[in-house]
Amino acid sequence: MPLKQIVSNPKILSGKPIIKGTRISVEFILELVRSGMSTADILSQYSHLKKSDIQAALTFAKYAVSREERILMKTG
């Protein structure tokens, strides 16, 4: 699952997946979306982000959940 916008570095936010070139985590993006913010809202408050960054964060989260579900189904 190559998403060039999502990176992880143990020296930044304890290795949480982040948007490349920022300190904004995928987790934070998900929290913004969960709280009801639209993509336009997020982009207006975090002008250094691009729409593709938000889409990459959501894709990353979907992949992570999908992968976790398969792991749980095999062990459950």
ABEGO torsion letter per residue (X at the ends): XBBAABBBBAABGGGBBBBBGBABBAAAAAAAAAAGBBAAAAAAABAABBAAAAAAAAAAAAAAAAAAAAAAAAAX
